[in-house]
Structure formats: structure tokens, C-alpha cells
Amino acid sequence: MSLLIRNSKIHGSGCYTTAPIKKGTFIVEYTGPRLTKKQADAIYDTARRTYLFGLDDGKHVIDGDGLAAFINHCCDPNCEPDEIKGRVWIIAKRDIAAGEELSYDYNLYDGDLEDKSICHCGAAKCRGSMYSEEELELRAKRARRKSNSKKKSQPQKNKQATAQFTNGKYVAERRKASSRRHETRMRFSSGEVLEVGLGWNK
């Protein structure tokens, strides 16, 4: 297969074919050392770019060191990866013309919530991220839970207590106040109102 690496219109360097490729062709194998996820995390914890390909067992990755590692992500790709008997192949998803850049959908998963992995493919149906659609849904749910958790943990501030006696019953409510001071308003059946200071908000 005639492949070459040159500047990509998608991102950085890309892998191009110099000859037409038929749909279903096994184009190139994704090669490199096999690492456990733990090993990969230790090596690339602070790296800005990696060439790791996750295997189906969910425990190992390939640390790409060949041409396939330069194939960029695209939300509307012309190739697709397939793991066959422990080997990962990049296969033509459709007929590919000479001079085209090869691409496949990375379908990333299990990344840090802060890592957006923005996609630059420019496809008409680009989802804006290299994460899979399923992963994006999970990340959105985690982000909502994190946001709600922060809201619940925030202390209530600038509240004023209002207490009222009505027909011998004590009714209390909370309301917003512009002052930092707590006050209790106590209304008796006679209509008399007594305000008592209770202290200050921190």
C-alpha cells in the first residue's frame, strides 16, 4: 500500500494514500508496544499528545509507532478500525481516491472531564469532539451531577428568618434579605410585631 505522511488539513500530520483504495481493503495495521492502562497512564500522564489505541479487553492499549498512528480522527471517516485476533487493522469504509487523507472515528472514552478532545475534522455532521456519542452523553450527565453537587454544598447566605404566631400556632419561613443581619419577626394574635436580632451571617 502506497501511504505517506504529510501536513494534514484536519490536524498536525496526517496519513495519505497515493493510490486508489477499494472499500473493504485492509490498509495498514496499528502496530506498537502493548501496554496496560496503568503503564500508559504512568508514561503519558502529563503528555499533550499520545498515540494510544484501546483494545477490546478494556485493559490494554497499543502505543502506536507506525503509519497508522498518524491517521487522524474524523466524524465522517473513510476508514474504520477492527480488532481481529488481537491485531488492529485500519480498513477502508468506502472507496478512497488517490490523494485522500485517511481517517477513522476515534470514539474516545474514559477521559478526564476537563479534557474536551475537540475535533477539527470539519465534517458536515461533526459532533465537535473526538469522544463517542455515548461517552459525550455520559460526560454531560457527570457534569450535571458535579454542578448540582456544588450547588447543594454552597452555604445559604443573606437569609432572614420570619417567625409568626397565628391563632396560637408558630409559623416560620425563610426569605432573602439585603442585610447581613438575622432577624426574627414575631407577630401575636393582637397584631403586635416584635423584631428580635439573632446575630450575623459569616
ChimeraX commands (.cxc) that place a marker at each C-alpha (Angstrom):
marker #1 position 0.00,0.00,0.00 radius 0.5
marker #1 position 1.39,3.43,-1.00 radius 0.5
marker #1 position 0.98,5.67,2.04 radius 0.5
marker #1 position 2.81,8.82,3.06 radius 0.5
marker #1 position 2.82,11.27,5.96 radius 0.5
marker #1 position 2.40,14.99,5.29 radius 0.5
marker #1 position 0.67,18.07,6.72 radius 0.5
marker #1 position -2.99,17.43,7.43 radius 0.5
marker #1 position -5.99,19.64,6.76 radius 0.5
marker #1 position -7.54,18.16,9.90 radius 0.5
marker #1 position -4.75,18.39,12.46 radius 0.5
marker #1 position -0.94,18.26,12.53 radius 0.5
marker #1 position 0.40,15.48,10.33 radius 0.5
marker #1 position -1.83,13.02,8.52 radius 0.5
marker #1 position -1.62,9.80,6.54 radius 0.5
marker #1 position -2.44,9.95,2.81 radius 0.5
marker #1 position -2.81,7.35,0.11 radius 0.5
marker #1 position -1.08,7.83,-3.23 radius 0.5
marker #1 position -3.22,5.18,-4.95 radius 0.5
marker #1 position -6.95,4.38,-5.07 radius 0.5
marker #1 position -8.20,2.02,-2.36 radius 0.5
marker #1 position -11.24,-0.23,-2.69 radius 0.5
marker #1 position -13.88,-0.49,0.02 radius 0.5
marker #1 position -13.08,-3.33,2.46 radius 0.5
marker #1 position -9.32,-3.21,1.86 radius 0.5
marker #1 position -7.11,-3.88,4.89 radius 0.5
marker #1 position -4.95,-0.79,4.53 radius 0.5
marker #1 position -2.49,-0.83,7.44 radius 0.5
marker #1 position -2.05,-2.46,10.85 radius 0.5
marker #1 position -1.91,-0.35,14.00 radius 0.5
marker #1 position 1.38,-1.50,15.45 radius 0.5
marker #1 position 3.37,-0.72,18.59 radius 0.5
marker #1 position 4.17,-1.99,22.09 radius 0.5
marker #1 position 1.29,-3.39,24.15 radius 0.5
marker #1 position 0.83,-1.61,27.47 radius 0.5
marker #1 position -1.60,-1.94,30.35 radius 0.5
marker #1 position -3.70,1.13,31.04 radius 0.5
marker #1 position -1.76,1.63,34.27 radius 0.5
marker #1 position 1.56,1.58,32.39 radius 0.5
marker #1 position 0.26,4.00,29.78 radius 0.5
marker #1 position -1.01,6.38,32.46 radius 0.5
marker #1 position 2.38,6.34,34.17 radius 0.5
marker #1 position 4.22,7.10,30.92 radius 0.5
marker #1 position 1.87,9.67,29.42 radius 0.5
marker #1 position 0.26,11.26,32.48 radius 0.5
marker #1 position 1.37,14.78,31.51 radius 0.5
marker #1 position 1.82,14.27,27.76 radius 0.5
marker #1 position -0.07,16.64,25.46 radius 0.5
marker #1 position -0.29,14.06,22.65 radius 0.5
marker #1 position -0.39,10.28,22.62 radius 0.5
marker #1 position -0.87,7.57,20.01 radius 0.5
marker #1 position -2.61,5.02,22.20 radius 0.5
marker #1 position -5.23,2.66,20.78 radius 0.5
marker #1 position -7.51,0.93,23.30 radius 0.5
marker #1 position -8.01,-2.81,22.81 radius 0.5
marker #1 position -11.28,-4.70,23.17 radius 0.5
marker #1 position -10.29,-6.26,26.50 radius 0.5
marker #1 position -10.50,-2.83,28.09 radius 0.5
marker #1 position -7.22,-3.41,29.92 radius 0.5
marker #1 position -4.53,-2.86,27.30 radius 0.5
marker #1 position -3.55,-0.28,24.69 radius 0.5
marker #1 position -1.22,-0.19,21.70 radius 0.5
marker #1 position 1.39,2.56,21.85 radius 0.5
marker #1 position 1.36,3.38,18.15 radius 0.5
marker #1 position 4.71,3.60,16.39 radius 0.5
marker #1 position 3.83,3.11,12.72 radius 0.5
marker #1 position 1.99,4.83,9.86 radius 0.5
marker #1 position -1.42,4.05,11.34 radius 0.5
marker #1 position -0.63,6.21,14.36 radius 0.5
marker #1 position -0.74,9.27,12.08 radius 0.5
marker #1 position -4.26,8.61,10.82 radius 0.5
marker #1 position -6.42,11.44,12.12 radius 0.5
marker #1 position -9.90,11.37,13.59 radius 0.5
marker #1 position -12.93,12.35,11.53 radius 0.5
marker #1 position -16.64,12.26,12.41 radius 0.5
marker #1 position -17.35,11.20,8.81 radius 0.5
marker #1 position -14.35,8.94,8.13 radius 0.5
marker #1 position -13.30,6.92,5.08 radius 0.5
marker #1 position -11.83,4.12,7.22 radius 0.5
marker #1 position -12.71,2.11,10.32 radius 0.5
marker #1 position -10.57,0.10,12.75 radius 0.5
marker #1 position -11.23,-3.54,13.56 radius 0.5
marker #1 position -9.52,-5.77,16.09 radius 0.5
marker #1 position -9.06,-9.27,14.65 radius 0.5
marker #1 position -7.37,-11.97,16.71 radius 0.5
marker #1 position -5.62,-9.36,18.82 radius 0.5
marker #1 position -4.38,-7.31,15.87 radius 0.5
marker #1 position -5.85,-3.92,14.94 radius 0.5
marker #1 position -6.39,-3.18,11.26 radius 0.5
marker #1 position -7.45,0.04,9.55 radius 0.5
marker #1 position -9.96,-0.93,6.85 radius 0.5
marker #1 position -11.42,1.14,4.01 radius 0.5
marker #1 position -15.02,2.03,4.84 radius 0.5
marker #1 position -15.66,3.15,1.27 radius 0.5
marker #1 position -13.74,3.57,-1.98 radius 0.5
marker #1 position -10.93,6.06,-1.38 radius 0.5
marker #1 position -9.41,8.16,-4.14 radius 0.5
marker #1 position -5.69,8.69,-4.63 radius 0.5
marker #1 position -4.51,11.73,-2.68 radius 0.5
marker #1 position -7.17,11.47,0.05 radius 0.5
marker #1 position -6.23,11.69,3.68 radius 0.5
marker #1 position -7.13,8.56,5.63 radius 0.5
marker #1 position -9.28,8.94,8.73 radius 0.5
marker #1 position -11.36,6.95,11.19 radius 0.5
marker #1 position -13.64,7.78,14.11 radius 0.5
marker #1 position -11.57,7.61,17.31 radius 0.5
marker #1 position -14.66,7.14,19.51 radius 0.5
marker #1 position -12.65,8.15,22.58 radius 0.5
marker #1 position -13.86,7.17,26.04 radius 0.5
marker #1 position -12.89,7.27,29.71 radius 0.5
marker #1 position -11.09,10.63,29.66 radius 0.5
marker #1 position -10.87,13.37,32.27 radius 0.5
marker #1 position -13.99,15.50,32.43 radius 0.5
marker #1 position -11.89,18.61,31.77 radius 0.5
marker #1 position -10.43,17.07,28.59 radius 0.5
marker #1 position -12.69,18.19,25.73 radius 0.5
marker #1 position -10.68,16.46,22.94 radius 0.5
marker #1 position -12.01,18.98,20.43 radius 0.5
marker #1 position -12.49,17.72,16.87 radius 0.5
marker #1 position -11.22,19.73,13.90 radius 0.5
marker #1 position -12.41,17.44,11.10 radius 0.5
marker #1 position -14.82,19.97,9.58 radius 0.5
marker #1 position -17.32,17.29,8.53 radius 0.5
marker #1 position -20.90,18.39,7.92 radius 0.5
marker #1 position -22.06,16.29,10.88 radius 0.5
marker #1 position -19.03,16.93,13.10 radius 0.5
marker #1 position -20.01,16.41,16.76 radius 0.5
marker #1 position -17.28,18.78,17.93 radius 0.5
marker #1 position -15.39,16.17,19.92 radius 0.5
marker #1 position -13.38,13.02,19.33 radius 0.5
marker #1 position -15.33,11.31,22.13 radius 0.5
marker #1 position -18.01,8.85,21.07 radius 0.5
marker #1 position -21.66,9.94,21.19 radius 0.5
marker #1 position -22.27,7.55,24.11 radius 0.5
marker #1 position -19.29,8.97,26.01 radius 0.5
marker #1 position -20.45,12.54,25.40 radius 0.5
marker #1 position -23.84,11.66,26.92 radius 0.5
marker #1 position -22.14,10.13,29.98 radius 0.5
marker #1 position -19.84,13.14,30.35 radius 0.5
marker #1 position -22.83,15.51,30.17 radius 0.5
marker #1 position -24.55,13.55,32.95 radius 0.5
marker #1 position -21.40,13.59,35.10 radius 0.5
marker #1 position -21.04,17.34,34.55 radius 0.5
marker #1 position -24.65,17.93,35.62 radius 0.5
marker #1 position -24.18,15.81,38.74 radius 0.5
marker #1 position -20.98,17.69,39.59 radius 0.5
marker #1 position -22.74,21.04,39.11 radius 0.5
marker #1 position -25.71,20.01,41.26 radius 0.5
marker #1 position -23.38,18.71,43.97 radius 0.5
marker #1 position -21.57,22.08,44.10 radius 0.5
marker #1 position -24.88,23.93,44.39 radius 0.5
marker #1 position -26.01,21.74,47.29 radius 0.5
marker #1 position -22.72,22.20,49.14 radius 0.5
marker #1 position -22.84,26.00,48.95 radius 0.5
marker #1 position -23.91,27.63,52.26 radius 0.5
marker #1 position -27.14,29.62,52.32 radius 0.5
marker #1 position -26.38,33.33,52.66 radius 0.5
marker #1 position -28.29,36.56,53.18 radius 0.5
marker #1 position -31.39,34.88,54.55 radius 0.5
marker #1 position -33.80,36.48,57.02 radius 0.5
marker #1 position -35.95,34.43,59.34 radius 0.5
marker #1 position -39.58,35.43,59.74 radius 0.5
marker #1 position -41.50,33.92,62.63 radius 0.5
marker #1 position -45.21,34.45,63.18 radius 0.5
marker #1 position -47.79,33.41,65.76 radius 0.5
marker #1 position -51.19,32.84,64.18 radius 0.5
marker #1 position -54.10,31.58,66.27 radius 0.5
marker #1 position -51.68,30.27,68.84 radius 0.5
marker #1 position -49.53,28.48,66.20 radius 0.5
marker #1 position -45.92,29.36,65.41 radius 0.5
marker #1 position -45.14,29.68,61.69 radius 0.5
marker #1 position -41.61,30.19,60.42 radius 0.5
marker #1 position -40.34,30.95,56.93 radius 0.5
marker #1 position -37.09,31.96,55.30 radius 0.5
marker #1 position -36.72,34.87,52.93 radius 0.5
marker #1 position -33.92,36.79,51.22 radius 0.5
marker #1 position -32.60,39.91,52.88 radius 0.5
marker #1 position -30.21,42.59,51.73 radius 0.5
marker #1 position -28.80,42.96,55.25 radius 0.5
marker #1 position -26.27,40.55,56.75 radius 0.5
marker #1 position -28.21,40.57,59.99 radius 0.5
marker #1 position -30.62,37.81,61.02 radius 0.5
marker #1 position -33.92,38.99,62.44 radius 0.5
marker #1 position -36.97,37.15,63.68 radius 0.5
marker #1 position -40.33,38.84,63.26 radius 0.5
marker #1 position -42.85,37.57,65.81 radius 0.5
marker #1 position -46.48,38.51,65.28 radius 0.5
marker #1 position -49.00,37.90,68.03 radius 0.5
marker #1 position -52.74,37.49,67.70 radius 0.5
marker #1 position -53.15,41.05,68.88 radius 0.5
marker #1 position -51.33,42.23,65.77 radius 0.5
marker #1 position -48.30,43.41,67.69 radius 0.5
marker #1 position -44.99,42.71,65.93 radius 0.5
marker #1 position -41.74,42.15,67.79 radius 0.5
marker #1 position -38.40,42.07,65.95 radius 0.5
marker #1 position -35.51,40.32,67.67 radius 0.5
marker #1 position -31.92,40.33,66.36 radius 0.5
marker #1 position -30.36,36.87,66.25 radius 0.5
marker #1 position -26.81,37.63,65.12 radius 0.5
marker #1 position -24.85,37.98,61.89 radius 0.5
marker #1 position -24.09,35.89,58.82 radius 0.5
marker #1 position -20.48,34.94,58.36 radius 0.5
marker link #1:1,2 radius 0.2
marker link #1:2,3 radius 0.2
marker link #1:3,4 radius 0.2
marker link #1:4,5 radius 0.2
marker link #1:5,6 radius 0.2
marker link #1:6,7 radius 0.2
marker link #1:7,8 radius 0.2
marker link #1:8,9 radius 0.2
marker link #1:9,10 radius 0.2
marker link #1:10,11 radius 0.2
marker link #1:11,12 radius 0.2
marker link #1:12,13 radius 0.2
marker link #1:13,14 radius 0.2
marker link #1:14,15 radius 0.2
marker link #1:15,16 radius 0.2
marker link #1:16,17 radius 0.2
marker link #1:17,18 radius 0.2
marker link #1:18,19 radius 0.2
marker link #1:19,20 radius 0.2
marker link #1:20,21 radius 0.2
marker link #1:21,22 radius 0.2
marker link #1:22,23 radius 0.2
marker link #1:23,24 radius 0.2
marker link #1:24,25 radius 0.2
marker link #1:25,26 radius 0.2
marker link #1:26,27 radius 0.2
marker link #1:27,28 radius 0.2
marker link #1:28,29 radius 0.2
marker link #1:29,30 radius 0.2
marker link #1:30,31 radius 0.2
marker link #1:31,32 radius 0.2
marker link #1:32,33 radius 0.2
marker link #1:33,34 radius 0.2
marker link #1:34,35 radius 0.2
marker link #1:35,36 radius 0.2
marker link #1:36,37 radius 0.2
marker link #1:37,38 radius 0.2
marker link #1:38,39 radius 0.2
marker link #1:39,40 radius 0.2
marker link #1:40,41 radius 0.2
marker link #1:41,42 radius 0.2
marker link #1:42,43 radius 0.2
marker link #1:43,44 radius 0.2
marker link #1:44,45 radius 0.2
marker link #1:45,46 radius 0.2
marker link #1:46,47 radius 0.2
marker link #1:47,48 radius 0.2
marker link #1:48,49 radius 0.2
marker link #1:49,50 radius 0.2
marker link #1:50,51 radius 0.2
marker link #1:51,52 radius 0.2
marker link #1:52,53 radius 0.2
marker link #1:53,54 radius 0.2
marker link #1:54,55 radius 0.2
marker link #1:55,56 radius 0.2
marker link #1:56,57 radius 0.2
marker link #1:57,58 radius 0.2
marker link #1:58,59 radius 0.2
marker link #1:59,60 radius 0.2
marker link #1:60,61 radius 0.2
marker link #1:61,62 radius 0.2
marker link #1:62,63 radius 0.2
marker link #1:63,64 radius 0.2
marker link #1:64,65 radius 0.2
marker link #1:65,66 radius 0.2
marker link #1:66,67 radius 0.2
marker link #1:67,68 radius 0.2
marker link #1:68,69 radius 0.2
marker link #1:69,70 radius 0.2
marker link #1:70,71 radius 0.2
marker link #1:71,72 radius 0.2
marker link #1:72,73 radius 0.2
marker link #1:73,74 radius 0.2
marker link #1:74,75 radius 0.2
marker link #1:75,76 radius 0.2
marker link #1:76,77 radius 0.2
marker link #1:77,78 radius 0.2
marker link #1:78,79 radius 0.2
marker link #1:79,80 radius 0.2
marker link #1:80,81 radius 0.2
marker link #1:81,82 radius 0.2
marker link #1:82,83 radius 0.2
marker link #1:83,84 radius 0.2
marker link #1:84,85 radius 0.2
marker link #1:85,86 radius 0.2
marker link #1:86,87 radius 0.2
marker link #1:87,88 radius 0.2
marker link #1:88,89 radius 0.2
marker link #1:89,90 radius 0.2
marker link #1:90,91 radius 0.2
marker link #1:91,92 radius 0.2
marker link #1:92,93 radius 0.2
marker link #1:93,94 radius 0.2
marker link #1:94,95 radius 0.2
marker link #1:95,96 radius 0.2
marker link #1:96,97 radius 0.2
marker link #1:97,98 radius 0.2
marker link #1:98,99 radius 0.2
marker link #1:99,100 radius 0.2
marker link #1:100,101 radius 0.2
marker link #1:101,102 radius 0.2
marker link #1:102,103 radius 0.2
marker link #1:103,104 radius 0.2
marker link #1:104,105 radius 0.2
marker link #1:105,106 radius 0.2
marker link #1:106,107 radius 0.2
marker link #1:107,108 radius 0.2
marker link #1:108,109 radius 0.2
marker link #1:109,110 radius 0.2
marker link #1:110,111 radius 0.2
marker link #1:111,112 radius 0.2
marker link #1:112,113 radius 0.2
marker link #1:113,114 radius 0.2
marker link #1:114,115 radius 0.2
marker link #1:115,116 radius 0.2
marker link #1:116,117 radius 0.2
marker link #1:117,118 radius 0.2
marker link #1:118,119 radius 0.2
marker link #1:119,120 radius 0.2
marker link #1:120,121 radius 0.2
marker link #1:121,122 radius 0.2
marker link #1:122,123 radius 0.2
marker link #1:123,124 radius 0.2
marker link #1:124,125 radius 0.2
marker link #1:125,126 radius 0.2
marker link #1:126,127 radius 0.2
marker link #1:127,128 radius 0.2
marker link #1:128,129 radius 0.2
marker link #1:129,130 radius 0.2
marker link #1:130,131 radius 0.2
marker link #1:131,132 radius 0.2
marker link #1:132,133 radius 0.2
marker link #1:133,134 radius 0.2
marker link #1:134,135 radius 0.2
marker link #1:135,136 radius 0.2
marker link #1:136,137 radius 0.2
marker link #1:137,138 radius 0.2
marker link #1:138,139 radius 0.2
marker link #1:139,140 radius 0.2
marker link #1:140,141 radius 0.2
marker link #1:141,142 radius 0.2
marker link #1:142,143 radius 0.2
marker link #1:143,144 radius 0.2
marker link #1:144,145 radius 0.2
marker link #1:145,146 radius 0.2
marker link #1:146,147 radius 0.2
marker link #1:147,148 radius 0.2
marker link #1:148,149 radius 0.2
marker link #1:149,150 radius 0.2
marker link #1:150,151 radius 0.2
marker link #1:151,152 radius 0.2
marker link #1:152,153 radius 0.2
marker link #1:153,154 radius 0.2
marker link #1:154,155 radius 0.2
marker link #1:155,156 radius 0.2
marker link #1:156,157 radius 0.2
marker link #1:157,158 radius 0.2
marker link #1:158,159 radius 0.2
marker link #1:159,160 radius 0.2
marker link #1:160,161 radius 0.2
marker link #1:161,162 radius 0.2
marker link #1:162,163 radius 0.2
marker link #1:163,164 radius 0.2
marker link #1:164,165 radius 0.2
marker link #1:165,166 radius 0.2
marker link #1:166,167 radius 0.2
marker link #1:167,168 radius 0.2
marker link #1:168,169 radius 0.2
marker link #1:169,170 radius 0.2
marker link #1:170,171 radius 0.2
marker link #1:171,172 radius 0.2
marker link #1:172,173 radius 0.2
marker link #1:173,174 radius 0.2
marker link #1:174,175 radius 0.2
marker link #1:175,176 radius 0.2
marker link #1:176,177 radius 0.2
marker link #1:177,178 radius 0.2
marker link #1:178,179 radius 0.2
marker link #1:179,180 radius 0.2
marker link #1:180,181 radius 0.2
marker link #1:181,182 radius 0.2
marker link #1:182,183 radius 0.2
marker link #1:183,184 radius 0.2
marker link #1:184,185 radius 0.2
marker link #1:185,186 radius 0.2
marker link #1:186,187 radius 0.2
marker link #1:187,188 radius 0.2
marker link #1:188,189 radius 0.2
marker link #1:189,190 radius 0.2
marker link #1:190,191 radius 0.2
marker link #1:191,192 radius 0.2
marker link #1:192,193 radius 0.2
marker link #1:193,194 radius 0.2
marker link #1:194,195 radius 0.2
marker link #1:195,196 radius 0.2
marker link #1:196,197 radius 0.2
marker link #1:197,198 radius 0.2
marker link #1:198,199 radius 0.2
marker link #1:199,200 radius 0.2
marker link #1:200,201 radius 0.2
marker link #1:201,202 radius 0.2
view
